[in-house]
Amino acid sequence: MSNDSEEPVLLRTEGRAARIILNRPRALNALTHEMVTRIDAALTEWEHDPAVRTVVISGAGARGLCAGGDIRAIHDDARAGDGTASAAFWRDEYHLNARTARYPKPYVALMDGIVMGGGVGVSAHGGVRVVTERSRIAMPETGIGFIPDVGGTYLLSRAPGELGTHLALTGNQVGAGDALSCGLADHYVPSDALDTLLDDLAAMPMAEALARHEQPVPKGVLTEQRTWIDACYRADSVEEIVERLFAHGGTEAKEAAETLLAKSPTALKVTLAAVRRAGRLGTLEEVLDQEYRVSCVGLRSHDLVEGVRAQIIDKDREPHWSPATLAEVTDADVERFFAPLGDRELGLAGPGGTLSGPGGTTDAAR
């Protein structure tokens, strides 16, 4: 019999609830390919089990649900591999992201603590998204020379005004109040009530259990900053966004501009294009197809390897981006990230943008 401490994801049923527990606490529950395939297999089993009425995903340890994908493995594949391992991981991960969005039973994500990158992908597309006073949610990819994925550009493109553009480009973390106002979460429950909430989810219908513990949403800060965020980030280029931020004169706007100038210039320009294009696409599946193209090209970029080296491996926090400035990143440089992959396409959306799999619209169960 396997030891639970050695299993990267724990799967169990408790009463009427099935549990997914990401179980790599020392790695902040970072997702591996094995974890993705195990979760997907469990969702298949539970979908057809009448005893399972609700599925709940949470993270082991006290630090958070999930800090993202296993970026070291992706870095090693980008630096020395042929890219097939990362492409296969993303293929299965993005399929899982789409699946959770249209899962036919309540999918409850406990977004407690750190929830970033791939952690957003396995939680924020679910029908019931719970945050706490400890939640810190972000898509921080531009800081490592990458572009938001796992459906992150879908979610951020649909945030009010230009809030999603701000979060996608800066990679800034948000707490519970801002997560709800940006459409990344639905309910607020204090962290000290989560254990009791889990007990109740095992014993009663999801809505009844949630009503016992949900509290008023704490106030966020982004809504009050909408005026300058919308005015600055509605610009057509990253260069103009930076200019508007500096010209605004406010402390927060200046800090945002300085944050952007520390990120990968290529990643910033591709991210802005990806978010804008995601806003014009109709379904999550179409956006995931686009993100897959972008990710596969990004894997071969200088900036991903350099960004992970600087931020995670050597931790010198001094990445040397190439190109080094926004002005050096051409329209052609950006456009190649969106080029069709031919027979290597993800293919989640069928002809005309219709879903290739069962389940109907991805916005169900919100």
C-alpha positions as CSV (number, residue, x, y, z in Angstrom):
1,M,0.0,0.0,0.0
2,S,1.4,3.4,-0.9
3,N,2.1,6.0,1.7
4,D,-0.1,9.1,1.4
5,S,3.0,11.3,2.1
6,E,4.5,10.0,-1.1
7,E,1.5,10.5,-3.4
8,P,1.5,13.7,-5.3
9,V,-2.3,13.9,-5.4
10,L,-4.7,12.3,-2.9
11,L,-8.0,11.1,-4.2
12,R,-10.8,10.0,-1.8
13,T,-14.5,10.2,-1.2
14,E,-16.1,11.5,2.0
15,G,-19.8,11.0,2.1
16,R,-21.4,12.7,-0.9
17,A,-18.1,14.6,-1.7
18,A,-15.1,13.5,-3.7
19,R,-11.8,15.1,-2.7
20,I,-8.8,16.1,-4.8
21,I,-5.9,17.1,-2.6
22,L,-2.7,18.4,-4.3
23,N,0.0,16.8,-2.1
24,R,3.4,18.4,-2.8
25,P,3.4,20.9,0.0
26,R,7.2,21.4,-0.1
27,A,6.9,22.4,-3.7
28,L,3.8,24.5,-3.0
29,N,1.8,21.7,-4.7
30,A,3.2,22.5,-8.1
31,L,1.5,20.4,-10.8
32,T,3.3,17.6,-12.6
33,H,2.0,15.7,-15.6
34,E,1.3,12.7,-13.4
35,M,-0.9,14.8,-11.2
36,V,-2.9,16.1,-14.1
37,T,-3.6,12.6,-15.5
38,R,-4.6,11.3,-12.1
39,I,-7.0,14.1,-11.6
40,D,-8.5,13.7,-15.0
41,A,-9.0,9.9,-14.4
42,A,-10.7,10.6,-11.1
43,L,-13.1,13.1,-12.7
44,T,-14.1,10.5,-15.2
45,E,-14.8,7.9,-12.5
46,W,-16.7,10.4,-10.3
47,E,-18.7,11.8,-13.2
48,H,-20.4,8.4,-13.5
49,D,-20.7,7.6,-9.8
50,P,-24.1,8.5,-8.5
51,A,-22.8,8.6,-4.9
52,V,-20.6,11.5,-5.7
53,R,-22.6,14.7,-5.7
54,T,-19.8,17.3,-5.3
55,V,-16.0,17.4,-6.2
56,V,-13.7,19.5,-4.0
57,I,-10.1,20.4,-4.9
58,S,-7.7,21.8,-2.2
59,G,-4.0,21.8,-1.4
60,A,-2.0,20.1,1.3
61,G,-0.1,22.2,3.7
62,A,-0.7,25.7,5.0
63,R,0.8,27.8,2.2
64,G,-1.6,27.4,-0.6
65,L,-3.6,25.5,-3.2
66,C,-1.0,25.5,-6.0
67,A,1.9,27.7,-7.1
68,G,1.7,26.6,-10.7
69,G,3.2,24.0,-13.0
70,D,6.5,22.3,-12.4
71,I,8.5,25.2,-14.0
72,R,11.8,23.5,-13.4
73,A,10.8,20.6,-15.5
74,I,9.6,23.0,-18.3
75,H,12.9,24.9,-18.0
76,D,15.0,21.8,-18.4
77,D,12.9,20.7,-21.4
78,A,13.3,24.1,-23.0
79,R,17.0,24.3,-22.3
80,A,18.1,20.7,-23.2
81,G,15.1,18.7,-24.3
82,D,13.1,18.6,-27.6
83,G,10.0,20.2,-26.2
84,T,7.8,17.1,-26.5
85,A,7.5,16.6,-22.7
86,S,6.2,20.1,-22.1
87,A,3.9,20.1,-25.1
88,A,2.4,16.8,-23.8
89,F,2.0,18.2,-20.3
90,W,0.2,21.3,-21.6
91,R,-2.0,19.3,-23.9
92,D,-3.3,17.2,-21.0
93,E,-3.4,20.2,-18.6
94,Y,-5.4,22.4,-20.9
95,H,-7.8,19.6,-21.5
96,L,-8.3,19.3,-17.8
97,N,-8.8,23.1,-17.5
98,A,-11.6,22.9,-20.1
99,R,-13.1,19.9,-18.4
100,T,-13.4,21.5,-15.0
101,A,-15.3,24.4,-16.6
102,R,-18.0,22.1,-18.0
103,Y,-18.0,19.4,-15.3
104,P,-21.6,18.2,-14.8
105,K,-21.3,18.1,-11.0
106,P,-20.4,21.0,-8.7
107,Y,-16.7,21.5,-8.7
108,V,-15.6,23.4,-5.6
109,A,-12.2,24.9,-5.6
110,L,-10.8,26.0,-2.2
111,M,-8.4,28.8,-3.4
112,D,-6.8,29.3,0.0
113,G,-3.3,30.7,0.2
114,I,-1.1,31.0,-2.9
115,V,-2.9,30.2,-6.2
116,M,-0.9,31.0,-9.2
117,G,-0.4,29.9,-12.8
118,G,-1.5,26.3,-13.1
119,G,-3.2,26.6,-9.8
120,V,-5.5,29.1,-11.3
121,G,-6.1,26.6,-14.1
122,V,-7.3,23.8,-11.9
123,S,-9.5,26.1,-9.7
124,A,-10.8,29.3,-11.4
125,H,-12.7,27.6,-14.2
126,G,-14.7,25.6,-11.7
127,G,-18.3,26.3,-10.9
128,V,-17.8,27.2,-7.2
129,R,-14.6,29.1,-6.4
130,V,-13.9,29.9,-2.7
131,V,-11.3,32.4,-1.5
132,T,-10.2,33.2,2.0
133,E,-8.4,36.1,3.8
134,R,-5.1,34.3,2.9
135,S,-5.7,34.0,-0.8
136,R,-3.0,35.4,-3.1
137,I,-4.0,34.8,-6.7
138,A,-1.9,35.7,-9.7
139,M,-0.8,34.9,-13.3
140,P,2.9,35.9,-12.9
141,E,4.2,34.4,-16.1
142,T,5.7,37.6,-17.7
143,G,8.2,37.7,-14.9
144,I,9.8,34.5,-16.1
145,G,9.6,35.4,-19.8
146,F,6.4,33.4,-20.4
147,I,2.8,34.2,-21.2
148,P,-0.3,33.5,-19.1
149,D,-1.9,30.2,-20.0
150,V,-4.2,27.5,-18.5
151,G,-7.2,29.7,-19.6
152,G,-5.8,32.7,-17.7
153,T,-6.1,35.0,-20.7
154,Y,-9.7,33.9,-21.0
155,L,-10.5,34.9,-17.4
156,L,-8.5,38.1,-17.4
157,S,-9.9,39.3,-20.7
158,R,-13.3,39.1,-19.1
159,A,-12.5,41.1,-16.0
160,P,-14.1,44.5,-15.7
161,G,-12.5,47.3,-17.8
162,E,-8.8,46.8,-18.1
163,L,-8.2,45.2,-14.7
164,G,-7.4,41.9,-16.4
165,T,-4.9,43.6,-18.7
166,H,-3.2,45.1,-15.7
167,L,-3.0,41.8,-13.9
168,A,-1.8,39.9,-17.0
169,L,1.0,42.3,-17.7
170,T,2.3,43.0,-14.2
171,G,1.7,39.6,-12.8
172,N,0.5,41.3,-9.6
173,Q,-1.2,39.2,-6.8
174,V,-4.7,39.9,-5.7
175,G,-6.5,39.0,-2.5
176,A,-10.1,37.8,-1.9
177,G,-11.9,41.1,-2.6
178,D,-10.2,41.8,-5.9
179,A,-10.4,38.1,-7.0
180,L,-14.2,38.4,-6.7
181,S,-14.4,41.7,-8.4
182,C,-12.3,40.5,-11.3
183,G,-14.4,37.3,-11.8
184,L,-11.7,34.9,-10.5
185,A,-13.7,33.7,-7.6
186,D,-17.3,33.5,-6.3
187,H,-17.5,33.1,-2.5
188,Y,-15.6,34.2,0.6
189,V,-15.1,31.9,3.5
190,P,-12.7,32.5,6.4
191,S,-9.8,30.0,6.4
192,D,-10.7,28.8,9.9
193,A,-14.1,27.6,8.6
194,L,-12.7,25.5,5.7
195,D,-12.5,22.2,7.7
196,T,-16.1,22.6,8.8
197,L,-17.1,23.5,5.3
198,L,-15.5,20.3,4.0
199,D,-17.4,18.3,6.6
200,D,-20.6,19.9,5.5
201,L,-19.9,19.3,1.8
202,A,-19.6,15.6,2.7
203,A,-23.0,15.6,4.4
204,M,-25.3,18.0,2.6
205,P,-25.9,19.7,-0.8
206,M,-23.2,22.1,-1.9
207,A,-25.4,25.2,-1.8
208,E,-26.6,24.5,1.7
209,A,-23.1,23.8,3.0
210,L,-21.7,26.9,1.4
211,A,-24.5,29.1,2.9
212,R,-23.5,28.0,6.4
213,H,-20.0,29.5,6.0
214,E,-20.0,32.2,3.4
215,Q,-19.2,35.7,4.8
216,P,-19.4,39.2,3.2
217,V,-16.6,39.8,0.8
218,P,-13.6,41.9,2.1
219,K,-13.0,45.2,0.3
220,G,-10.5,45.0,-2.5
221,V,-8.3,47.9,-3.9
222,L,-8.5,47.5,-7.7
223,T,-12.1,48.8,-8.1
224,E,-11.0,52.1,-6.6
225,Q,-8.1,52.2,-9.0
226,R,-10.2,51.5,-12.1
227,T,-10.0,55.1,-13.3
228,W,-6.3,55.2,-13.9
229,I,-6.0,51.5,-14.8
230,D,-8.7,51.8,-17.5
231,A,-7.2,55.0,-18.9
232,C,-3.7,53.7,-19.1
233,Y,-4.2,50.1,-20.1
234,R,-6.7,50.7,-22.9
235,A,-3.7,51.9,-25.0
236,D,-2.9,49.8,-28.1
237,S,0.7,49.0,-27.3
238,V,2.8,48.2,-24.2
239,E,5.0,51.2,-24.9
240,E,2.0,53.5,-24.8
241,I,0.7,51.8,-21.6
242,V,4.0,52.5,-19.9
243,E,4.0,56.1,-21.1
244,R,0.5,56.6,-19.8
245,L,1.4,55.1,-16.5
246,F,4.4,57.3,-15.9
247,A,2.5,60.4,-17.1
248,H,-0.4,59.7,-14.7
249,G,1.7,60.9,-11.8
250,G,0.1,58.6,-9.1
251,T,2.2,56.3,-7.0
252,E,0.4,53.1,-8.0
253,A,0.6,53.9,-11.7
254,K,4.3,54.7,-11.4
255,E,4.9,51.4,-9.6
256,A,3.0,49.5,-12.3
257,A,5.2,51.1,-15.0
258,E,8.4,50.2,-13.2
259,T,7.0,46.7,-12.7
260,L,6.4,46.3,-16.5
261,L,9.9,47.5,-17.4
262,A,11.4,44.7,-15.3
263,K,9.4,42.0,-17.3
264,S,10.3,40.3,-20.5
265,P,9.6,42.8,-23.3
266,T,8.6,39.9,-25.7
267,A,6.4,38.3,-23.0
268,L,4.7,41.7,-22.4
269,K,3.9,42.3,-26.0
270,V,2.7,38.7,-26.6
271,T,0.6,38.8,-23.4
272,L,-1.2,42.0,-24.5
273,A,-2.0,40.5,-27.9
274,A,-3.1,37.3,-26.3
275,V,-5.5,39.0,-23.8
276,R,-7.0,41.2,-26.5
277,R,-7.5,38.3,-28.9
278,A,-8.9,36.1,-26.0
279,G,-11.6,38.8,-25.5
280,R,-12.7,38.4,-29.0
281,L,-12.9,34.6,-28.9
282,G,-16.1,33.0,-27.9
283,T,-15.3,30.0,-25.7
284,L,-12.7,28.9,-23.2
285,E,-11.7,26.1,-25.6
286,E,-10.9,28.5,-28.4
287,V,-8.7,30.5,-26.0
288,L,-6.9,27.4,-24.8
289,D,-6.2,26.4,-28.4
290,Q,-4.6,29.8,-28.8
291,E,-2.7,29.6,-25.6
292,Y,-1.3,26.2,-26.6
293,R,0.2,27.8,-29.8
294,V,1.7,30.6,-27.7
295,S,3.1,28.2,-25.1
296,C,4.7,25.9,-27.7
297,V,6.5,28.9,-29.3
298,G,7.3,30.4,-25.9
299,L,9.1,27.2,-24.9
300,R,11.7,27.9,-27.6
301,S,12.2,31.5,-26.6
302,H,15.4,32.7,-25.0
303,D,13.4,34.6,-22.3
304,L,11.7,31.6,-20.7
305,V,15.0,29.8,-20.0
306,E,16.6,33.0,-18.8
307,G,13.6,34.1,-16.7
308,V,13.4,30.8,-14.9
309,R,17.2,30.9,-14.3
310,A,17.1,34.4,-12.9
311,Q,14.0,34.0,-10.8
312,I,13.9,30.4,-9.7
313,I,17.3,28.6,-10.2
314,D,20.1,31.1,-9.6
315,K,17.7,33.6,-7.9
316,D,19.9,36.6,-8.8
317,R,16.7,38.4,-10.0
318,E,18.7,39.9,-12.9
319,P,17.3,38.4,-16.1
320,H,19.0,39.4,-19.3
321,W,16.1,39.6,-21.8
322,S,16.5,39.3,-25.5
323,P,15.4,41.5,-27.1
324,A,16.2,43.8,-24.2
325,T,13.7,46.6,-24.9
326,L,10.1,46.9,-26.0
327,A,11.1,48.9,-29.0
328,E,13.2,45.9,-30.3
329,V,10.2,43.5,-30.2
330,T,8.6,43.7,-33.7
331,D,5.1,42.9,-34.8
332,A,6.5,39.9,-36.6
333,D,8.1,38.7,-33.4
334,V,4.7,38.8,-31.7
335,E,2.7,37.3,-34.6
336,R,4.8,34.1,-34.8
337,F,3.5,33.1,-31.3
338,F,0.0,32.8,-32.8
339,A,0.8,30.9,-36.0
340,P,-1.2,27.7,-36.5
341,L,0.6,24.5,-35.5
342,G,-0.9,22.3,-38.2
343,D,-1.3,18.7,-37.1
344,R,0.1,19.6,-33.6
345,E,-2.9,21.9,-32.8
346,L,-4.6,21.3,-29.4
347,G,-7.9,21.1,-31.1
348,L,-10.3,21.7,-28.2
349,A,-12.6,23.8,-30.3
350,G,-14.1,22.2,-33.3
351,P,-15.0,23.9,-36.7
352,G,-16.3,27.4,-36.2
353,G,-15.4,27.5,-32.6
354,T,-17.9,24.8,-31.4
355,L,-16.7,22.5,-28.7
356,S,-15.0,19.3,-29.8
357,G,-16.1,17.4,-26.7
358,P,-19.3,17.0,-24.7
359,G,-20.6,19.5,-22.2
360,G,-21.9,22.5,-24.1
361,T,-20.9,26.1,-23.0
362,T,-17.9,26.5,-20.8
363,D,-19.7,29.1,-18.7
364,A,-22.2,26.6,-17.2
365,A,-22.3,26.1,-13.4
366,R,-21.1,29.6,-12.6
